[in-house]
Amino acid sequence: MKHHTTRASRREHGPAATHRLRRQHAAQRLHAEQPALSRSSTQQGRHPLAPPPAPITLTPLVAMDADTDAELLWHIARTAPELRRWLVANPSADAELLEFVAQAGGPGVKDAFDVLFDSMDYDVAWRKRTRRRKSPDNR
């Protein structure tokens, strides 16, 4: 029996005991901090142990959406060459972003710009025709 007691006492003073004590102290600190965590987490509308919201999946729809934040559009332009063509179709993409996309290139980017420029040419021609019809000289 004494041998068993000696072994137990060694366990209580060895590295395993130290590890158990550290875990116990950490659990006590977490328990003491729990009300503060609960208040701040519930103020944000999340449970304190709930996982964070999932990251946004980068898709063509996100790249084309006019409501997508400019910072996210730039992230797409820098890191997702396969989605750059869809940035060209985004009405909220500014000239600087489109210039970057044109310089960086990527699959389908040239075709996307061709479609954009063709549509702009068509709009200009249509406006000119409409103005000619409305002008007093043509009556």
C-alpha atoms as a printed R data frame, in Angstrom:
    type eleno elety resid chain resno       x      y       z
1   ATOM     1    CA   MET     A     1   0.000  0.000   0.000
2   ATOM     2    CA   LYS     A     2   2.766  2.376   0.885
3   ATOM     3    CA   HIS     A     3   4.224  1.968  -2.604
4   ATOM     4    CA   HIS     A     4   0.871  2.995  -4.101
5   ATOM     5    CA   THR     A     5   0.693  6.040  -1.810
6   ATOM     6    CA   THR     A     6   4.198  7.088  -2.787
7   ATOM     7    CA   ARG     A     7   3.328  6.838  -6.445
8   ATOM     8    CA   ALA     A     8   0.183  8.904  -5.877
9   ATOM     9    CA   SER     A     9   2.115 11.538  -4.004
10  ATOM    10    CA   ARG     A    10   4.660 11.689  -6.832
11  ATOM    11    CA   ARG     A    11   1.815 12.198  -9.278
12  ATOM    12    CA   GLU     A    12   0.503 15.086  -7.214
13  ATOM    13    CA   HIS     A    13   3.836 16.891  -7.359
14  ATOM    14    CA   GLY     A    14   5.005 16.031 -10.861
15  ATOM    15    CA   PRO     A    15   4.425 17.664 -14.255
16  ATOM    16    CA   ALA     A    16   0.950 16.152 -14.542
17  ATOM    17    CA   ALA     A    17  -0.123 17.812 -11.300
18  ATOM    18    CA   THR     A    18   1.236 21.133 -12.496
19  ATOM    19    CA   HIS     A    19  -0.680 20.755 -15.737
20  ATOM    20    CA   ARG     A    20  -3.889 19.898 -13.838
21  ATOM    21    CA   LEU     A    21  -3.459 22.944 -11.591
22  ATOM    22    CA   ARG     A    22  -2.925 25.235 -14.567
23  ATOM    23    CA   ARG     A    23  -6.065 23.889 -16.255
24  ATOM    24    CA   GLN     A    24  -8.020 24.332 -13.029
25  ATOM    25    CA   HIS     A    25  -6.829 27.943 -12.626
26  ATOM    26    CA   ALA     A    26  -7.645 28.677 -16.267
27  ATOM    27    CA   ALA     A    27 -11.137 27.230 -15.803
28  ATOM    28    CA   GLN     A    28 -11.635 29.349 -12.681
29  ATOM    29    CA   ARG     A    29 -10.509 32.500 -14.523
30  ATOM    30    CA   LEU     A    30 -12.824 31.699 -17.416
31  ATOM    31    CA   HIS     A    31 -15.691 31.155 -14.996
32  ATOM    32    CA   ALA     A    32 -14.924 34.485 -13.278
33  ATOM    33    CA   GLU     A    33 -14.811 36.287 -16.642
34  ATOM    34    CA   GLN     A    34 -17.932 34.552 -17.948
35  ATOM    35    CA   PRO     A    35 -20.448 37.247 -16.867
36  ATOM    36    CA   ALA     A    36 -18.384 39.933 -18.636
37  ATOM    37    CA   LEU     A    37 -18.111 37.773 -21.748
38  ATOM    38    CA   SER     A    38 -21.836 37.048 -21.659
39  ATOM    39    CA   ARG     A    39 -22.743 40.724 -21.433
40  ATOM    40    CA   SER     A    40 -20.494 41.816 -24.290
41  ATOM    41    CA   SER     A    41 -21.504 38.852 -26.454
42  ATOM    42    CA   THR     A    42 -25.216 39.295 -25.859
43  ATOM    43    CA   GLN     A    43 -24.870 42.992 -26.631
44  ATOM    44    CA   GLN     A    44 -23.509 41.903 -30.004
45  ATOM    45    CA   GLY     A    45 -26.360 39.400 -30.338
46  ATOM    46    CA   ARG     A    46 -24.183 36.269 -30.192
47  ATOM    47    CA   HIS     A    47 -23.741 33.541 -27.642
48  ATOM    48    CA   PRO     A    48 -20.267 33.787 -26.055
49  ATOM    49    CA   LEU     A    49 -19.231 30.345 -27.246
50  ATOM    50    CA   ALA     A    50 -20.887 30.549 -30.665
51  ATOM    51    CA   PRO     A    51 -18.547 30.394 -33.658
52  ATOM    52    CA   PRO     A    52 -17.893 33.630 -35.536
53  ATOM    53    CA   PRO     A    53 -19.936 34.307 -38.658
54  ATOM    54    CA   ALA     A    54 -18.799 32.424 -41.724
55  ATOM    55    CA   PRO     A    55 -16.555 34.337 -44.113
56  ATOM    56    CA   ILE     A    56 -18.127 35.606 -47.301
57  ATOM    57    CA   THR     A    57 -17.802 33.137 -50.139
58  ATOM    58    CA   LEU     A    58 -16.421 34.967 -53.147
59  ATOM    59    CA   THR     A    59 -18.702 34.323 -56.110
60  ATOM    60    CA   PRO     A    60 -19.496 36.077 -59.398
61  ATOM    61    CA   LEU     A    61 -22.696 37.378 -57.784
62  ATOM    62    CA   VAL     A    62 -20.736 39.051 -54.970
63  ATOM    63    CA   ALA     A    63 -18.314 40.565 -57.503
64  ATOM    64    CA   MET     A    64 -21.184 41.984 -59.618
65  ATOM    65    CA   ASP     A    65 -23.403 43.196 -56.758
66  ATOM    66    CA   ALA     A    66 -23.586 46.990 -56.590
67  ATOM    67    CA   ASP     A    67 -24.048 46.762 -52.805
68  ATOM    68    CA   THR     A    68 -20.757 44.920 -52.250
69  ATOM    69    CA   ASP     A    69 -18.369 47.022 -50.180
70  ATOM    70    CA   ALA     A    70 -15.506 48.640 -52.130
71  ATOM    71    CA   GLU     A    71 -12.945 47.044 -49.807
72  ATOM    72    CA   LEU     A    72 -14.290 43.595 -50.694
73  ATOM    73    CA   LEU     A    73 -14.248 44.463 -54.416
74  ATOM    74    CA   TRP     A    74 -10.562 45.364 -54.097
75  ATOM    75    CA   HIS     A    75  -9.926 42.108 -52.236
76  ATOM    76    CA   ILE     A    76 -11.532 40.208 -55.111
77  ATOM    77    CA   ALA     A    77  -9.474 42.157 -57.649
78  ATOM    78    CA   ARG     A    78  -6.225 41.373 -55.834
79  ATOM    79    CA   THR     A    79  -6.795 37.754 -54.861
80  ATOM    80    CA   ALA     A    80  -9.337 36.164 -57.219
81  ATOM    81    CA   PRO     A    81  -8.278 36.523 -60.876
82  ATOM    82    CA   GLU     A    82 -11.094 34.192 -61.964
83  ATOM    83    CA   LEU     A    83 -13.643 36.738 -60.631
84  ATOM    84    CA   ARG     A    84 -12.101 39.903 -62.087
85  ATOM    85    CA   ARG     A    85 -14.248 39.722 -65.226
86  ATOM    86    CA   TRP     A    86 -17.339 40.042 -63.026
87  ATOM    87    CA   LEU     A    87 -16.001 43.215 -61.392
88  ATOM    88    CA   VAL     A    88 -16.195 44.886 -64.804
89  ATOM    89    CA   ALA     A    89 -19.981 44.334 -64.715
90  ATOM    90    CA   ASN     A    90 -20.348 45.909 -61.262
91  ATOM    91    CA   PRO     A    91 -21.978 49.358 -61.589
92  ATOM    92    CA   SER     A    92 -20.312 50.559 -58.379
93  ATOM    93    CA   ALA     A    93 -16.769 49.661 -59.496
94  ATOM    94    CA   ASP     A    94 -14.831 52.905 -59.765
95  ATOM    95    CA   ALA     A    95 -12.324 53.849 -62.451
96  ATOM    96    CA   GLU     A    96  -9.318 53.024 -60.256
97  ATOM    97    CA   LEU     A    97 -10.595 49.495 -59.608
98  ATOM    98    CA   LEU     A    98 -11.366 48.933 -63.289
99  ATOM    99    CA   GLU     A    99  -7.899 50.204 -64.214
100 ATOM   100    CA   PHE     A   100  -6.351 47.721 -61.793
101 ATOM   101    CA   VAL     A   101  -8.454 44.888 -63.233
102 ATOM   102    CA   ALA     A   102  -7.457 45.876 -66.775
103 ATOM   103    CA   GLN     A   103  -3.766 45.934 -65.826
104 ATOM   104    CA   ALA     A   104  -3.894 42.695 -63.810
105 ATOM   105    CA   GLY     A   105  -5.918 40.810 -66.410
106 ATOM   106    CA   GLY     A   106  -7.244 37.346 -65.840
107 ATOM   107    CA   PRO     A   107  -9.550 34.845 -67.493
108 ATOM   108    CA   GLY     A   108 -12.256 36.651 -69.467
109 ATOM   109    CA   VAL     A   109 -11.227 40.175 -68.441
110 ATOM   110    CA   LYS     A   110 -10.546 41.378 -72.004
111 ATOM   111    CA   ASP     A   111 -13.882 39.991 -73.189
112 ATOM   112    CA   ALA     A   112 -15.664 41.661 -70.273
113 ATOM   113    CA   PHE     A   113 -14.143 45.029 -71.177
114 ATOM   114    CA   ASP     A   114 -15.063 44.494 -74.845
115 ATOM   115    CA   VAL     A   115 -18.688 43.936 -73.829
116 ATOM   116    CA   LEU     A   116 -18.596 47.003 -71.565
117 ATOM   117    CA   PHE     A   117 -17.130 49.250 -74.264
118 ATOM   118    CA   ASP     A   118 -19.517 47.920 -76.925
119 ATOM   119    CA   SER     A   119 -22.467 48.673 -74.665
120 ATOM   120    CA   MET     A   120 -21.115 52.175 -74.030
121 ATOM   121    CA   ASP     A   121 -20.707 52.754 -77.783
122 ATOM   122    CA   TYR     A   122 -24.268 51.545 -78.326
123 ATOM   123    CA   ASP     A   123 -25.572 53.911 -75.616
124 ATOM   124    CA   VAL     A   124 -23.727 56.873 -77.144
125 ATOM   125    CA   ALA     A   125 -25.060 56.089 -80.632
126 ATOM   126    CA   TRP     A   126 -28.589 55.659 -79.287
127 ATOM   127    CA   ARG     A   127 -28.439 59.016 -77.460
128 ATOM   128    CA   LYS     A   128 -27.199 60.771 -80.602
129 ATOM   129    CA   ARG     A   129 -30.041 59.288 -82.637
130 ATOM   130    CA   THR     A   130 -32.569 60.290 -79.988
131 ATOM   131    CA   ARG     A   131 -31.248 63.874 -79.874
132 ATOM   132    CA   ARG     A   132 -31.410 64.195 -83.656
133 ATOM   133    CA   ARG     A   133 -35.054 63.177 -83.628
134 ATOM   134    CA   LYS     A   134 -35.872 65.710 -80.923
135 ATOM   135    CA   SER     A   135 -33.864 68.612 -82.356
136 ATOM   136    CA   PRO     A   136 -35.899 71.455 -83.953
137 ATOM   137    CA   ASP     A   137 -33.782 71.303 -87.147
138 ATOM   138    CA   ASN     A   138 -35.273 67.933 -88.135
139 ATOM   139    CA   ARG     A   139 -38.931 69.063 -87.991
